[in-house]
Amino acid sequence: MKFEKEEQERLERQRIEEEKWHQLEEKDLERRTQELEELYLLEMCFPEAEKLKQETRSLSRWMHYLACDGNPDPSESQEMNSFISLWREELNQSFEAVMEKSKLVLYQSSNLADVDSGNMEKTIRDENINVYLWANLKKNPRHKSVRFPSTQMGLEIPRILATSDIALRLLHTSYDHISPVLPTLEPEEEEPAPAEPVKEEAEAPETEKPEVEEAEGSANELVELTQEEAKDGEEQEKEEGQMIFLEEDTLDEAKQYELEMKLLSDKVLEAQEFLVKNASEKPDVTHSADVDLCQFMMVGGVFHLDILHLPPLCKSVKGWMMVELPKGGLQNFTYPPENVEDVDPENVFPPIEVTLEVPEHVVFFEEPVVVRWDAEDQCWKKDAISDVYYREEEKLLSFSLEMPCPISLAQDLHVNMPYVTWELTPLDLNKALLTVTTVFTEFQIQIKENLCLLSSIKLKDPRPFSTLEGKWMAPIPFIIALKRAGLNIFPTRYACFYVTDNQKASSVEMRAYRQMALLSSAFAFHWSKWNSVCNYKKVVFKVREQVTSKSDSSAWALLMFSGDRAQKLKLTEESEAFSETVEEGTEFHSSLYHMVKDFASQEAMERIRNSTCQYVDSVCHLLLSTRVLNFA
């Protein structure tokens, strides 16, 4: 009997819950159309921001045209192609100029010899290129250590090189000019449907003729108008005609603007969803030694190590300096030799021990992966490199290299993923702070209008941060600058193959970021552990009103959003199990905006309405780029 009674009570509670749920759904459906219309008007800020960008680009093109300085227009592919071709030639000339300097130094190496060692050591520095040279003049087998001046970089060369007529050249470029550019997937473009012909509105009935014409038509029946009255009638007719034309022009312009914004809105929506769309297939890596550029990126530039035949040295003859210039310039010294007969290469041709300084402006959260460029296969490889040792405090990296070749330092693109936690906090109107906490550090990114700033980051070595400190940048240049410094919290479309994510539906994720950005001037958002537990078509996060920069005393509320429905959950972060039970006294809504409107203050809603389109667009772009709902 007791069991039956408990079962009846359970069924009754279930019936009541289902009845309440259906009532909430019916009420949500009744107001859905109105709420979606209001949301559409709010989200018009995204096409408005894009239109401002287009106008800025148009103004920039016009100013570029007026400047007539020979620089290309970035929007014109022909001009850019011509410029890139010429730029490559100029780059080669600049590169060759540095190489030419190194040749001249080597030709005069006998005059630049070090007093202690008798060998030549020289450093040539440029803005983005540094060249370190060493010439083996003494050929002393005991002098196998090479140290470049004003740096801690150097090499330990084998005995066979220490007794040969060679020169060593280590060229460091601060940028990666070797790695191939991965093909970029572009959103599929649907063929536009043929536009339906717009039906012209029925012509307005002709304006009634002025009274003067009626007077002329029926002079015998009506009193003849005076000339002044006739003149007044003609002016009135002209004004009425002008008003009709103005109204038609205004209507045409309004329709054209509405159509333009609708097309722009669809284009922005498609581009935003593409940012959070995962790739369907993982790229193939042909060999186990090859470096997967979807998983790693080169940080700190490229080091080119070359072993050269020592050129003929200059001689002083009767007050003249004479030097023999060999045909073909400097010649590479092959090490180890390609053809070796009856000799064990492991004993006779040991590897070269290299010590490199990690550039000051980059960060490695883990030990750098040393890779070499294979010119034949046109890819980065991890083989032929051994005994890697990284001294983190001194930022020195030592390793053994079997052959001279271009070298670079790789870092996992996803070293800071998945995130530990995140928070988006409003600071003021059109100002917010995005905090992303990872296993290694905490990023604090400030957003103001259409600019971003790395306001704080916890690093053992503050030098990399100093290069970005105080620099406000637009979102895209800001993201590129952080990636180049090794500070990557921006997952690519291939990240899902290398790191555990929440596998959220791209459309739901994208809509959540858009609506969070709309509310970001007045509401704070925070990570929730239930987000990884709920269905992939839903996201869960904490939210609370915060109209001041100081922490608000109001408690966090848990919201669940499915792209077209928002609801306040009854559970808390301390609950034992996940439940979609709705908080008592709350209802379903079609958007986050209408959900928070139920418990928001008037000041908060006023701040949301006063947020600029550029600010909302910038916050949205950062959320789309970090994808905190999917990777935390």
C-alpha positions in Angstrom: 0.0 0.0 0.0 2.8 2.4 0.9 4.6 1.7 -2.4 1.4 2.3 -4.4 0.7 5.6 -2.6 4.3 6.8 -3.3 3.9 5.9 -6.9 0.6 7.8 -7.2 2.2 10.8 -5.6 5.1 10.6 -8.0 2.8 10.3 -11.0 0.8 13.3 -9.8 3.9 15.4 -9.4 5.0 14.4 -12.9 1.6 15.3 -14.3 1.6 18.7 -12.6 5.2 19.4 -13.9 4.2 18.4 -17.5 1.1 20.6 -17.3 3.2 23.6 -16.1 5.7 22.9 -18.9 3.0 22.9 -21.6 1.6 26.1 -20.2 5.0 27.8 -20.4 5.5 26.6 -24.0 2.1 27.9 -25.0 2.8 31.3 -23.5 6.2 31.3 -25.2 4.7 30.6 -28.6 2.1 33.3 -28.2 4.8 36.1 -27.8 7.5 34.5 -29.9 6.7 36.5 -33.0 6.9 39.8 -31.1 10.1 38.9 -29.3 11.8 37.8 -32.5 10.9 41.0 -34.2 12.4 43.0 -31.3 15.5 40.8 -31.4 15.8 41.4 -35.1 15.8 45.1 -34.6 18.5 44.8 -31.8 20.7 42.6 -34.0 20.6 45.1 -36.8 23.7 46.5 -35.0 25.8 43.8 -36.7 25.0 44.8 -40.3 25.3 48.5 -39.2 28.8 47.8 -37.9 29.7 46.0 -41.1 28.4 49.0 -43.1 30.6 51.3 -41.1 33.6 49.1 -41.9 32.7 49.3 -45.6 32.4 53.0 -45.4 35.7 53.2 -43.6 37.3 51.1 -46.3 35.7 53.3 -49.0 37.1 56.4 -47.4 40.5 54.7 -47.1 40.4 53.9 -50.8 39.5 57.5 -51.7 42.3 58.8 -49.5 44.6 56.3 -51.1 43.5 57.5 -54.5 44.2 61.2 -53.5 47.6 60.3 -52.0 48.7 58.7 -55.3 51.8 57.2 -53.5 52.1 54.1 -55.5 50.8 51.7 -52.8 48.2 49.2 -54.0 44.5 49.2 -53.1 44.0 46.0 -51.0 40.5 45.5 -52.4 41.8 45.3 -56.0 43.3 41.8 -56.7 45.3 43.0 -59.7 47.0 45.8 -57.8 47.8 43.5 -54.9 49.2 40.8 -57.2 51.5 43.3 -58.9 52.6 44.7 -55.6 53.3 41.3 -54.1 55.4 40.4 -57.1 57.4 43.7 -56.8 57.6 43.4 -53.0 59.1 39.9 -53.3 61.7 41.3 -55.6 62.4 44.1 -53.1 62.4 41.6 -50.3 64.9 39.5 -52.1 67.0 42.6 -52.7 66.9 43.4 -49.0 67.7 39.8 -48.1 70.4 39.7 -50.7 71.8 43.0 -49.4 72.3 41.4 -46.0 73.8 38.4 -47.7 76.1 40.7 -49.6 77.3 42.2 -46.4 78.0 38.8 -45.0 80.0 38.0 -48.2 82.1 41.1 -47.8 82.7 40.3 -44.2 83.9 36.8 -45.0 86.2 38.1 -47.8 87.8 40.4 -45.2 87.7 37.9 -42.4 91.5 37.9 -42.0 91.4 41.6 -41.1 88.5 41.0 -38.6 90.1 38.1 -36.8 89.6 37.8 -33.0 92.8 38.4 -31.0 92.3 35.5 -28.6 91.1 32.7 -30.9 92.5 33.9 -34.2 89.2 33.2 -35.9 86.6 35.8 -37.2 83.3 36.3 -35.3 80.9 39.0 -36.5 77.2 39.9 -36.0 75.2 41.9 -38.5 71.8 43.2 -37.2 68.9 44.6 -39.1 65.3 45.4 -38.2 63.9 41.9 -38.9 67.1 40.0 -39.8 70.2 39.1 -37.8 73.3 37.4 -39.3 75.9 35.7 -37.2 79.2 34.8 -38.9 82.2 32.7 -38.0 85.3 32.0 -40.2 87.7 29.2 -39.3 91.0 30.9 -40.0 93.3 28.9 -37.6 91.9 25.4 -38.2 92.8 24.4 -34.7 91.2 21.1 -33.8 91.0 22.1 -30.2 88.9 25.2 -31.0 85.5 23.5 -31.6 83.3 25.9 -29.7 81.8 28.8 -31.6 80.3 31.7 -29.7 78.8 34.7 -31.5 79.5 38.1 -30.0 76.9 40.0 -27.9 74.8 36.8 -27.7 74.7 33.5 -25.9 74.1 31.6 -29.1 76.8 29.3 -30.5 77.7 25.9 -31.8 79.9 22.9 -31.0 81.3 21.7 -34.3 82.9 18.3 -35.0 86.6 17.9 -35.3 86.4 17.5 -39.1 84.8 20.9 -39.4 87.3 22.5 -37.0 90.1 21.5 -39.3 88.4 22.5 -42.6 88.4 25.8 -44.5 84.8 26.7 -43.6 82.7 29.5 -42.5 79.4 29.3 -40.4 76.5 31.5 -41.1 73.4 31.6 -38.8 70.7 33.9 -40.2 67.6 34.6 -38.0 64.5 36.2 -39.5 61.9 37.4 -37.0 59.1 36.0 -39.2 58.2 32.7 -40.7 58.5 33.0 -44.4 58.8 29.2 -45.1 55.7 27.5 -43.8 53.1 27.0 -46.5 49.8 28.7 -46.1 47.0 26.2 -45.4 44.0 26.3 -47.7 41.2 28.3 -46.2 37.7 26.8 -46.3 35.2 29.4 -47.4 31.5 29.3 -46.7 29.5 27.9 -49.6 27.9 30.5 -51.6 24.5 29.7 -52.9 23.5 31.1 -56.2 21.3 34.0 -55.7 17.7 33.4 -56.7 16.6 35.6 -59.6 15.2 38.8 -58.2 11.4 39.1 -58.6 10.4 42.1 -60.6 9.2 44.7 -58.2 5.6 45.6 -59.1 5.4 49.3 -59.7 2.8 51.0 -57.6 -0.2 52.3 -59.3 0.4 55.8 -60.5 -1.2 58.4 -58.3 -4.2 60.0 -59.8 -3.4 63.2 -61.5 -3.7 66.3 -59.3 -6.8 68.2 -59.8 -6.3 71.1 -62.2 -6.1 74.5 -60.7 -9.2 76.6 -60.4 -7.9 78.9 -63.1 -8.3 76.1 -65.7 -11.8 75.4 -64.5 -12.6 79.1 -64.8 -11.3 79.2 -68.3 -13.3 76.0 -69.2 -16.5 77.4 -67.8 -16.2 81.2 -67.9 -19.9 81.7 -68.2 -20.8 79.6 -65.1 -18.0 80.6 -62.5 -16.7 83.9 -61.4 -13.5 84.7 -63.3 -10.4 84.4 -61.0 -8.0 87.2 -60.7 -4.4 86.9 -62.0 -3.0 86.7 -58.4 -5.3 83.7 -57.6 -4.2 82.0 -60.8 -0.6 82.5 -59.9 -1.1 81.1 -56.4 -2.8 78.1 -57.9 0.1 77.4 -60.2 2.6 77.6 -57.3 0.5 75.2 -55.2 0.4 72.7 -58.1 4.2 72.9 -58.5 4.7 72.3 -54.7 2.3 69.4 -54.6 4.1 67.8 -57.6 7.4 68.2 -55.9 6.1 66.7 -52.7 4.9 63.6 -54.6 8.3 63.1 -56.3 10.1 63.6 -52.9 7.8 61.0 -51.2 8.4 58.5 -54.0 12.2 59.1 -53.8 12.1 58.7 -50.0 10.2 55.4 -50.3 12.6 54.1 -52.9 15.6 55.0 -50.8 14.0 53.4 -47.7 13.3 50.2 -49.6 16.8 50.1 -51.0 18.3 50.7 -47.6 16.2 48.0 -46.0 17.1 45.5 -48.8 20.8 46.4 -48.5 20.7 45.9 -44.7 18.9 42.6 -45.1 21.5 41.3 -47.5 24.3 42.6 -45.3 22.7 40.9 -42.2 22.6 37.6 -44.0 26.2 37.9 -45.1 27.4 38.7 -41.6 25.3 35.9 -40.1 26.9 33.4 -42.5 30.4 34.7 -41.8 29.9 34.5 -38.0 28.6 30.9 -38.2 31.6 30.0 -40.3 33.9 31.2 -37.5 32.5 28.5 -35.1 32.1 25.7 -37.7 34.4 22.7 -37.2 36.2 21.1 -40.1 34.6 17.8 -41.2 37.9 16.0 -41.8 41.3 16.0 -40.2 44.2 16.8 -42.7 46.5 13.9 -43.5 50.1 14.0 -42.4 52.1 11.9 -44.9 55.0 10.9 -42.6 55.3 10.5 -38.8 58.2 12.8 -38.8 56.3 15.6 -40.6 55.0 18.5 -38.6 51.2 18.9 -38.7 50.6 22.6 -39.3 47.0 22.3 -38.1 48.4 21.3 -34.7 51.6 23.3 -34.5 52.7 26.8 -35.4 56.1 28.3 -35.8 56.9 30.9 -33.1 59.9 33.2 -33.1 60.9 33.2 -36.8 63.3 30.9 -38.7 67.0 30.2 -38.1 69.0 29.4 -41.2 72.2 27.5 -40.5 74.7 27.2 -43.4 78.2 25.8 -43.6 80.2 27.6 -46.4 83.5 27.1 -48.0 85.8 29.8 -46.7 86.4 32.2 -49.7 89.9 33.3 -50.7 91.1 35.8 -48.2 92.2 39.3 -49.2 95.9 40.2 -49.6 97.7 43.4 -49.3 99.8 44.1 -52.4 101.7 47.4 -52.7 99.1 49.3 -50.7 96.2 47.6 -52.6 93.8 45.1 -51.1 93.3 42.3 -53.6 90.9 39.4 -53.3 89.9 36.6 -55.6 86.2 36.4 -56.4 85.2 32.8 -57.2 82.5 32.2 -59.8 79.1 31.6 -58.3 79.8 33.5 -55.0 79.9 31.6 -51.7 79.7 27.8 -52.0 78.0 25.5 -49.6 80.1 23.0 -47.7 78.3 19.6 -47.7 78.1 18.1 -44.3 78.0 15.2 -43.9 79.3 14.3 -47.4 76.9 12.7 -49.7 79.2 9.9 -50.9 81.1 8.1 -48.1 82.8 4.8 -48.8 84.0 2.3 -46.2 83.5 4.8 -43.4 81.1 4.7 -40.5 79.3 8.1 -40.7 78.2 8.0 -37.1 81.8 8.1 -35.8 83.4 10.3 -38.4 80.5 12.9 -39.0 78.9 13.5 -35.6 76.0 16.0 -35.3 76.5 19.7 -34.7 75.5 20.9 -31.3 73.5 24.1 -31.5 72.5 26.6 -28.8 69.9 29.2 -29.6 68.4 32.1 -27.7 64.6 32.0 -27.7 63.5 35.5 -29.0 62.4 37.8 -26.2 59.1 38.8 -27.8 57.6 35.2 -27.8 56.2 32.9 -25.1 56.5 29.1 -24.9 54.3 27.5 -22.3 55.9 24.1 -22.8 59.3 23.1 -24.1 59.6 24.2 -27.7 59.5 21.6 -30.4 62.6 22.0 -32.6 61.9 21.3 -36.3 63.8 21.5 -39.5 62.7 22.4 -43.0 63.0 19.7 -45.7 63.5 21.5 -48.9 62.9 18.4 -51.0 59.6 17.4 -49.4 58.6 21.1 -48.7 57.6 20.5 -45.1 58.7 20.8 -41.6 60.1 17.7 -40.0 61.2 16.5 -36.5 63.8 14.0 -37.5 67.6 14.5 -37.6 67.3 16.4 -34.3 68.2 14.9 -30.9 69.3 15.7 -27.3 66.9 18.7 -27.0 67.4 20.6 -23.7 65.5 23.8 -22.8 66.7 26.1 -20.0 63.5 28.1 -19.4 64.9 30.7 -17.0 67.7 31.6 -19.4 65.6 31.1 -22.5 68.3 29.0 -24.1 67.7 25.9 -26.2 70.3 23.3 -27.0 70.1 20.4 -29.4 72.1 18.2 -31.8 71.5 18.6 -35.5 72.7 16.1 -38.1 72.9 18.5 -41.0 72.8 22.3 -41.6 69.3 23.5 -42.6 66.6 26.0 -41.7 65.4 25.5 -38.1 62.3 26.8 -36.3 60.6 26.4 -32.9 57.1 25.0 -32.9 54.4 25.3 -30.3 51.1 23.4 -30.0 48.3 25.7 -31.2 46.1 24.2 -28.5 48.5 24.4 -25.5 46.0 26.7 -23.7 43.0 24.6 -24.5 40.6 23.6 -23.1 40.1 26.6 -20.9 39.7 26.2 -17.2 37.2 29.0 -16.8 36.1 32.3 -18.4 34.2 35.5 -17.6 32.9 38.5 -19.6 32.5 41.5 -17.3 31.1 45.0 -18.1 33.3 47.9 -17.1 31.1 50.8 -18.4 29.0 51.7 -21.3 30.7 50.2 -24.4 33.5 48.8 -22.2 34.0 45.2 -21.1 36.7 42.8 -19.9 37.1 39.2 -21.2 39.0 37.0 -18.8 40.1 33.5 -20.0 41.9 31.3 -17.5 44.0 28.4 -18.8 46.2 25.8 -17.2 49.2 28.0 -17.6 48.0 31.6 -17.2 45.2 34.1 -17.2 44.4 36.4 -20.1 42.6 39.7 -19.5 41.4 41.4 -22.7 39.8 44.8 -22.5 37.3 45.9 -25.2 36.5 49.5 -25.8 34.3 50.5 -28.8 36.0 48.7 -31.7 39.4 48.2 -30.1 41.0 45.5 -28.0 43.9 45.6 -25.5 45.8 42.9 -23.7 45.4 44.5 -20.2 47.0 41.7 -18.2 48.6 38.3 -18.4 50.5 36.3 -15.8 53.9 35.3 -17.2 57.2 34.3 -15.5 59.0 36.5 -18.1 57.2 39.9 -18.6 59.2 40.8 -21.7 56.8 39.4 -24.3 53.9 41.3 -22.7 55.9 44.5 -22.8 55.8 44.5 -26.6 51.9 44.4 -26.5 51.4 46.6 -23.4 49.3 49.6 -24.0 48.6 48.9 -27.7 44.9 49.2 -28.7 44.2 47.3 -31.9 41.2 46.3 -33.9 40.1 42.7 -33.2 41.7 41.0 -36.2 45.2 42.6 -35.9 45.0 42.0 -32.1 44.4 38.3 -32.6 47.2 38.0 -35.1 49.6 39.9 -32.8 48.8 37.5 -29.9 49.3 34.4 -32.0 52.7 35.6 -33.3 53.8 36.1 -29.6 52.8 32.5 -28.8 49.7 33.7 -26.8 47.1 31.7 -28.6 43.6 31.2 -27.2 41.9 31.2 -30.6 41.0 27.7 -31.8 41.0 26.9 -35.5 38.5 24.9 -37.4 40.7 21.8 -36.8 40.9 22.3 -33.0 38.2 19.7 -32.4 40.6 16.9 -33.6 43.4 17.9 -31.1 41.6 19.0 -28.0 38.5 17.9 -26.1 35.6 20.3 -26.7 31.9 20.4 -25.8 30.8 19.7 -29.4 28.2 22.4 -29.3 26.0 23.0 -32.4 27.6 25.9 -34.4 24.3 27.7 -34.9 23.5 27.6 -31.2 27.0 28.7 -30.2 26.9 31.6 -32.7 23.5 32.9 -31.6 24.6 32.7 -28.0 27.7 34.9 -28.7 25.6 37.4 -30.6 23.1 37.9 -27.8 25.8 37.8 -25.1 27.5 40.7 -26.9 24.2 42.6 -27.0 24.0 42.4 -23.2 27.7 42.8 -22.4 27.5 46.5 -21.3 25.2 45.7 -18.4 25.4 41.9 -17.7 28.3 39.7 -16.7 28.6 36.2 -18.0 30.6 33.3 -16.4 31.5 29.7 -17.0 29.3 26.9 -15.7 30.3 23.3 -15.2 26.9 22.2 -16.4 27.6 23.5 -20.0 29.7 20.3 -20.7 26.9 18.1 -19.3 23.8 19.4 -21.1 22.7 18.5 -24.7 25.0 19.6 -27.5 22.1 21.8 -28.9 22.1 23.8 -25.7 24.5 26.0 -23.8 24.5 26.8 -20.0 26.3 29.8 -18.4 25.9 32.0 -15.4 24.7 35.6 -15.7 24.1 38.5 -13.4 23.4 42.3 -13.8 26.5 44.4 -13.2 26.2 48.1 -14.1 29.3 49.1 -12.2 32.9 48.0 -12.6 32.9 46.7 -9.0 31.6 43.3 -8.2 27.8 43.3 -7.9 26.2 41.8 -4.8 23.5 40.1 -6.9 23.7 36.3 -7.1 24.5 34.5 -10.3 21.6 33.0 -12.3 22.0 29.9 -14.4 20.6 30.3 -17.9 20.1 27.6 -20.6 19.9 28.7 -24.2 19.1 26.6 -27.3 19.3 29.3 -30.0 15.5 30.0 -30.0 14.6 29.5 -26.3 16.1 30.8 -23.1 15.2 29.7 -19.6 16.3 30.2 -16.1 17.3 27.0 -14.4 16.4 26.0 -10.8 19.7 24.2 -10.2 23.0 25.8 -8.9 26.7 25.0 -9.4 26.6 23.1 -6.1 23.7 20.8 -7.3 24.5 17.1 -7.4 23.0 16.4 -10.9 22.0 18.3 -13.9 18.3 19.2 -14.4 16.4 21.4 -16.8 13.8 22.2 -14.3 12.7 25.9 -14.6 13.2 28.3 -11.7 9.9 29.0 -9.9 8.1 32.2 -11.1 10.1 32.3 -14.4 9.0 31.7 -18.0 10.4 30.7 -21.4 11.6 33.4 -23.8 12.8 33.4 -27.4 16.1 35.3 -26.6 18.5 36.1 -23.8 17.5 39.8 -24.1 13.9 39.1 -23.2 15.0 36.5 -20.5 17.1 39.0 -18.6 14.5 41.7 -19.1 12.3 39.9 -16.6 14.7 40.6 -13.7 16.8 43.6 -15.1 16.8 47.1 -13.8 15.8 50.1 -15.9 19.4 51.4 -15.8 20.7 48.1 -17.2 18.2 48.0 -20.1 19.0 51.6 -20.9 22.7 50.8 -21.1 22.0 47.9 -23.4 20.0 50.1 -25.8 22.7 52.7 -25.8 25.5 50.3 -26.7 27.2 51.2 -30.0 27.1 48.8 -32.9 30.9 48.8 -33.2 31.3 47.8 -29.5 28.8 44.9 -29.8 30.4 43.7 -33.0 33.9 43.7 -31.4 32.7 41.7 -28.3 30.9 39.3 -30.6 34.0 38.8 -32.7 36.2 38.0 -29.7 33.7 35.5 -28.3 33.4 33.9 -31.8 37.2 33.7 -31.9 37.8 32.3 -28.5 34.7 30.0 -28.5 34.6 29.9 -24.7 31.3 28.0 -24.7 32.8 25.1 -26.7 36.3 24.9 -25.3 35.8 25.5 -21.6 
